């Protein structure tokens, strides 16, 4: 079960930008009513199962369930939230606007990360800094703010197209990334096969060769890893943690957790709490 987090609390406000420098970052699975762009300047961020490095962007569409965590060293990143109402009428019919709409389709969930080349990294840093100054000094609903965010989206579109052209389509890799990002959903081999235009038999045959394990085992592993993070980093009740990672049936969660950790969820949580206190 995920939480709705309205990052844009003011209904009249269409853009918000924050530059954060943190050593500890951990979030519950949640979603927003706006687009969000995360841009990593320094350090590493774990977004779902995807590690974002300096120069990486992650585009979060409205309604997309996600959570982030700092990895290791100090993390510096921008968080830009915006609604499409920010843009001028001309943008709405542009390829960049179509790009944003496309990202809301389920089949593109595996393609929300965009890695920027060095030139685009410099452009992105300048645009984000200028936008931050604009939002501090003036009404952020000005035309200038809309132009700046539109320029940011166009950079992401250009880099996304370059990646799509450079890499051949790999449905199994895309399926793995989709499961990494959406492990909390009721995924099945049949639904995944339809999602990535494969027959069920082709998915079941090809997936273990690339992932090293069957589809269901891969999904259970991802869910239990996330449950472990929730239990050791957040004060989350065990049954709530089970639902957050996608288990409606607690006995199934309990069985898979103990199989993979050698401990019951309660034993695991108690052990981590004792280690933290010690």
N, C-alpha and C positions, 0 to 999 in steps of 0.2 A: 504493500500500500504506500503510495507516494503522497507528498504534501504539496499543496499549491502555495507558492511564495510570490506575491505581487511585488516585484522589484520596483515597479513604477506605481507608487502609492497614490499619486495625484493624477486623477483622470485627465487633467488638462496638460499634463507633462508627457512629452513624447520621446525624450532622450535623457539618459543618465550615464555618466562615465565616472569610474573610480580607478585610481592607480593604487594598488595595494602591495605592501612589502610585509611578508609574514614568514614566520618560522614554523607555524603550526596551522594547518587548515584541514578541516574535516566537516563534511556536510551530510545531512540526511538526503536520501533520494527525494527530489522535488522537481517542480516545473513552474513555468512563468506564463504570463499572458502577453509576452512581448518576445522579440528576438534578443538574443544575447551573444556577443562576440567576446571570447576570451583570447587574449594575446599574451604569450609568455615572453618576458624580457630576459629574466635570469632565473636559474634554478630549474626544477622540473615539477610538473603537476600531473597527478594521476587523475584522468577524467574517465570514469567507469574503469575499463581495463586498458585504456589507451594512455600511454605516457607522452605528455606534451613537453617538448624541449624548447629552448630559446629559438624564437622565429616561427613557432607553431601557433596557428589560430584554430579555435574550435567554435563552430557556429551552432548555436543552440536555438532551434525554432520554437515558436510558442507551443506549449503542451508537451514538449519533449522531456521525459523523465531522465534526470541525470544527477550526479553528485561529483564533487572534486575533493582532492586531498593533496597536500604538499608532500613531496618526496625528498627526503634528505635535507639538503642545504636550504639556505634562505631562498624564498620564492618571491619574485617581483613580477607582477602581471597587471594588465589592464582588463577591466570588466566594463564593456559597453552594452547598455540595454537601450532598445529603441522600438518604436512602433512605426509601421509603414505610413501612418498619418503624418509623420514628420516630413515626408518627401513632397516635392513639387509634382503637379499632374504629369509633367513630362517623364518623370522617373517611373511612374506606375506602369507605363507601356514599354519600358526599356528592357533589354536582356538581363540587366542586373536585377530588376524587380522579378522577372521570370525565374531567375536563379534562386532568389529567396523563396518563392512559391514552390519551386521544385524540391527544395530541401525539406519541405513539410511532408512530402510523400514518404511512406514507410520504407520503400525500397532504396531510398537514399540515406537512410540512417547511418550506414557504414561509411559514408563519404563526407562526414561533417568536419573532419580535420583537414586543414590546408596548411602545408609547409611552405613558407615563403623563402624564395632566394634572397641573397644578400641585398640586392638592389631594392627589392620590394620591402624588405625588412626596414631599410632606412626610410622609405616613403611612408610605411605604416607608422613608424615611430613619430615622424614629423606630424602626420595627420592626427594621431591620437593626442599628442601634446597640444597641438593647436586647438583641437576640439575641447580638451580639458580646460584650457584658458578661456575659450569662448563661453563655456557653460558656467565658469566662475564669475566672469565679469559682466555678461549680458544675459538677456532672456534667452534660454536655450531653445526656444521655439523659433528663433530667427531663421531666415533663409540660409544664412551662412552655416548654421549647424546641420541643416538638411543637406547642403552641398558637401560638407565634410564627411558625413556618414555615407552618402552616396558614393563618394570617391573611395572610401574604405571598402565598400561592398564590391565596387568594380575591380579593385586589386585582387580581392578574394576570388571573384569570378574568373579573372584572367589566369591566376595561378591554378585554380581548380581545373580549368580547361587544359592547361599545359600538362597537368598530371594525368588527366583522363586520356589525353592523346599519347602520352609517353608510355603508359602502362597498359598491357593487354588485359581485358576483363578476366577476372578470376572469381567465379561464383562461389567456390569453396572458401577462399579467403574472405570474400565479402560476407558470406554466411557466418563465419567465425567472428568477424568484427561486429556484425549485427547482434549475435548472441552475447558478445561481451558488453554491448551497450544496452541490451534489452532483456537481460537474464530474468528480470522480475515479471516478465509477461508470460502468459500461458503458451509457451512455444512447444511445438511438436514436430517430428520429422515431416509429417504431411504439410503442415503450414509453412515450414521452412523451404521445402521443395517447391511449393507454389510460389513463395516469395522470390526465389532466385531462378525460376524457370527451369527446374530440373525435375526429372522423374524421381519418385521416392527411392527406387532401387539404385539410381545413379548417385543420389545423395548418400545413401547408406554405404555404398561401395567406395566412393571417392573421399568422403569426409575422414574416415579413420586413417587413410594413407597420408593425408596432409596434416591432420590434427594429432595423430598418434593415438586416438581413442574414438569410440563411437559417439554419435551425436548426443545421446542422453547422458553419457558419462561426462562429456565436456560441459554440458549445461549444469549438471549437479555440481561439478567442481567449481564453476564460476559462482554459483549461488552460495555454496558453503564458504568459499573464500570471502565473499562479501559479508556473510553472516558473522564470520570470525572478526572482521574489521569492526562491524557494528557492536559486537559484544565486548571488544577490548578497548574501543575508543569512545563509546557513547553509553550513557546510562539508559540503554534500551531493554525493555523486558524481553525475555527469550521468545515468547509467542509472537510479539510484535515484530521482532527481528526475522522470524520465520516468514511472516506475511510480507515484510518489506522486500525480501529477496525472491519472492515468488511461490512460496509454499502455502497453499490453502489448507492442506492436511498436515497437522503437526507431527503425526507419527512418521510420515514420509520424511519430513525435515529431520526428526530425531534420528531415524535410522541412517540417513545419508551423512549427517554430521558426525555421528559416532564412528561410522565406517571410515571416514576420511581423517579424523583427528585422533581416534582412539579414546576419546572422552565424550561424555554426554555434554550437551550445551551448558548445563548448570555447572558441571565440573570444570569445563573450560573457562567459563566466566569467573568462577571463584578463584581458580588458579591465577588468572591474569590480574584480578583485584589484589590478591596476596602479593604478587610480584611487584605491582605498582606501589603498594604500601611499604613493602620492604626496601 
